[in-house]
Amino acid sequence: MLKFLSRVRIEFNALDPRTASCMEFLAQCNAPKAKESNPSCAVQVKRRTDDEPPKITVTFANGVEEVFDATATPAQSIRTMILEKGRMLETEQMFRDAGEAWPVLIPDEELTQPAPGTKVRVVLLP
């Protein structure tokens, strides 16, 4: 998960009962496997003393920043969203490295064409 990120910032009040998602996400970020995937990703924790709701801010490798409301979003959902966006960034980079335009535009006539079958039909003649 961290391999797509350059920075993670987790903000919460330790006495707030809504911090479960932040704590779980922090545990996922501190897991050895996650750390090994991107040792240069900075994980910052800010312990708040006010009533501000807990939030998780992630910065992707391309500089795009996204803020998640940790009171309404489970840690697993945040992780899934990061992985999906990260895969999209990887795909975009592969196309750019190959000299192709991004996003890929598929002509309408190709969208309406039937897809060829992948199964081989064997017809036995008597």
C-alpha contacts under 8 A as a table, 3 or more apart, distances in Angstrom:
res1	aa1	res2	aa2	distance
1	M	4	F	6.34
1	M	5	L	7.59
1	M	34	A	6.38
1	M	37	S	7.59
1	M	79	R	6.85
1	M	82	I	6.82
1	M	83	L	5.97
2	L	5	L	5.10
2	L	6	S	7.64
2	L	29	C	7.11
2	L	34	A	5.84
2	L	35	K	7.11
2	L	37	S	6.29
2	L	38	N	5.70
2	L	41	C	6.66
3	K	6	S	7.95
3	K	34	A	7.74
3	K	37	S	5.20
3	K	38	N	4.73
3	K	41	C	7.71
4	F	60	F	5.85
4	F	61	A	5.75
4	F	82	I	7.68
4	F	83	L	7.67
4	F	86	G	5.30
5	L	8	V	7.35
5	L	38	N	7.95
5	L	41	C	6.24
5	L	58	V	6.91
5	L	59	T	5.71
5	L	60	F	4.20
5	L	61	A	5.00
6	S	40	S	7.02
6	S	41	C	4.59
6	S	42	A	6.45
6	S	58	V	7.89
6	S	59	T	5.69
6	S	60	F	5.59
6	S	61	A	5.07
6	S	63	G	7.88
7	R	41	C	5.20
7	R	42	A	4.68
7	R	43	V	5.96
7	R	44	Q	7.74
7	R	58	V	5.85
7	R	59	T	5.08
7	R	60	F	7.17
8	V	41	C	7.37
8	V	42	A	6.15
8	V	43	V	4.74
8	V	44	Q	6.07
8	V	56	I	7.27
8	V	57	T	5.84
8	V	58	V	4.56
8	V	59	T	6.39
9	R	43	V	5.99
9	R	44	Q	4.69
9	R	45	V	5.84
9	R	46	K	7.37
9	R	56	I	5.81
9	R	57	T	5.03
9	R	58	V	6.34
10	I	22	C	6.60
10	I	26	L	7.43
10	I	43	V	7.84
10	I	44	Q	6.24
10	I	45	V	4.89
10	I	46	K	6.13
10	I	54	P	7.71
10	I	55	K	6.13
10	I	56	I	4.61
10	I	57	T	6.40
11	E	22	C	7.70
11	E	45	V	6.00
11	E	46	K	4.70
11	E	47	R	5.89
11	E	48	R	6.64
11	E	54	P	5.52
11	E	55	K	5.40
11	E	56	I	6.34
12	F	16	D	7.56
12	F	19	T	6.40
12	F	22	C	7.21
12	F	46	K	6.64
12	F	47	R	5.36
12	F	48	R	5.44
12	F	52	E	7.68
12	F	53	P	6.89
12	F	54	P	4.35
12	F	55	K	6.69
13	N	16	D	5.30
13	N	19	T	7.32
13	N	47	R	5.53
13	N	48	R	4.56
13	N	49	T	5.62
13	N	50	D	6.90
13	N	51	D	7.35
13	N	52	E	7.80
13	N	53	P	7.98
13	N	54	P	6.98
14	A	17	P	7.97
14	A	19	T	7.08
14	A	47	R	6.73
14	A	48	R	7.44
16	D	19	T	6.12
16	D	51	D	7.82
17	P	20	A	7.30
18	R	21	S	7.52
18	R	53	P	7.65
18	R	54	P	7.10
18	R	70	A	7.76
18	R	71	T	5.62
19	T	22	C	5.24
19	T	23	M	6.21
19	T	54	P	6.25
19	T	70	A	7.25
19	T	71	T	7.07
20	A	23	M	5.23
20	A	24	E	6.16
21	S	24	E	5.20
21	S	25	F	6.05
21	S	70	A	5.66
21	S	71	T	7.03
21	S	73	T	7.23
21	S	74	P	5.40
21	S	75	A	4.96
22	C	25	F	5.14
22	C	26	L	6.00
22	C	54	P	7.02
22	C	55	K	7.28
22	C	56	I	7.01
22	C	70	A	6.19
22	C	75	A	7.01
23	M	26	L	5.06
23	M	27	A	6.20
24	E	27	A	5.08
24	E	28	Q	6.32
24	E	75	A	6.17
25	F	28	Q	5.00
25	F	29	C	6.21
25	F	75	A	5.20
25	F	76	Q	7.78
25	F	79	R	7.89
26	L	29	C	5.02
26	L	30	N	6.17
27	A	30	N	5.13
27	A	31	A	6.21
28	Q	31	A	5.27
28	Q	34	A	7.08
29	C	34	A	5.88
29	C	35	K	6.89
29	C	43	V	7.42
30	N	34	A	6.73
30	N	35	K	6.36
31	A	34	A	5.35
31	A	35	K	6.29
32	P	35	K	5.09
32	P	36	E	6.08
33	K	36	E	5.16
33	K	37	S	6.34
34	A	37	S	5.20
34	A	38	N	6.97
35	K	38	N	5.62
35	K	39	P	5.28
35	K	41	C	7.92
36	E	39	P	5.66
38	N	41	C	5.70
48	R	52	E	7.78
53	P	69	D	7.51
53	P	70	A	7.55
53	P	71	T	6.77
54	P	69	D	6.62
54	P	70	A	5.37
54	P	71	T	6.30
55	K	67	V	6.89
55	K	68	F	5.65
55	K	69	D	4.84
55	K	70	A	4.83
55	K	71	T	7.51
56	I	67	V	5.76
56	I	68	F	5.12
56	I	69	D	6.67
56	I	70	A	6.32
57	T	65	E	6.97
57	T	66	E	5.71
57	T	67	V	4.32
57	T	68	F	6.21
58	V	65	E	5.70
58	V	66	E	5.42
58	V	67	V	6.46
59	T	63	G	5.92
59	T	64	V	5.65
59	T	65	E	4.29
59	T	66	E	6.42
60	F	63	G	5.34
60	F	64	V	5.33
60	F	65	E	6.27
60	F	86	G	7.83
61	A	64	V	7.44
68	F	73	T	7.13
68	F	78	I	7.42
69	D	72	A	5.86
69	D	73	T	6.15
70	A	73	T	5.17
70	A	74	P	6.82
70	A	75	A	7.61
71	T	74	P	7.77
73	T	77	S	6.48
73	T	78	I	6.81
74	P	77	S	5.34
74	P	78	I	6.54
75	A	78	I	5.09
75	A	79	R	6.17
76	Q	79	R	5.01
76	Q	80	T	6.14
77	S	80	T	5.03
77	S	81	M	6.17
78	I	81	M	5.16
78	I	82	I	6.23
79	R	82	I	5.14
79	R	83	L	6.24
80	T	83	L	5.14
80	T	84	E	6.16
81	M	84	E	5.15
81	M	85	K	6.14
82	I	85	K	5.25
82	I	86	G	5.90
83	L	86	G	4.95
83	L	87	R	6.12
84	E	87	R	5.26
84	E	88	M	6.37
85	K	88	M	5.03
85	K	89	L	6.24
86	G	89	L	4.99
86	G	90	E	6.22
87	R	90	E	4.98
87	R	91	T	6.19
88	M	91	T	5.08
88	M	92	E	6.12
89	L	92	E	5.02
89	L	93	Q	6.12
90	E	93	Q	5.10
90	E	94	M	6.21
91	T	94	M	5.10
91	T	95	F	6.39
92	E	95	F	5.27
92	E	96	R	6.26
92	E	102	W	6.49
92	E	103	P	7.47
93	Q	96	R	5.02
93	Q	97	D	6.00
94	M	97	D	5.13
94	M	98	A	6.24
95	F	98	A	5.10
95	F	99	G	6.36
95	F	100	E	5.13
95	F	101	A	6.86
95	F	102	W	6.74
96	R	99	G	5.04
96	R	100	E	5.47
96	R	101	A	6.61
96	R	102	W	6.94
97	D	100	E	7.52
101	A	104	V	6.21
102	W	105	L	7.94
106	I	110	E	6.74
106	I	111	L	7.03
107	P	110	E	5.47
107	P	111	L	6.69
108	D	111	L	5.08
108	D	112	T	6.62
109	E	112	T	5.42
109	E	113	Q	6.59
110	E	113	Q	5.27
117	G	120	V	7.80
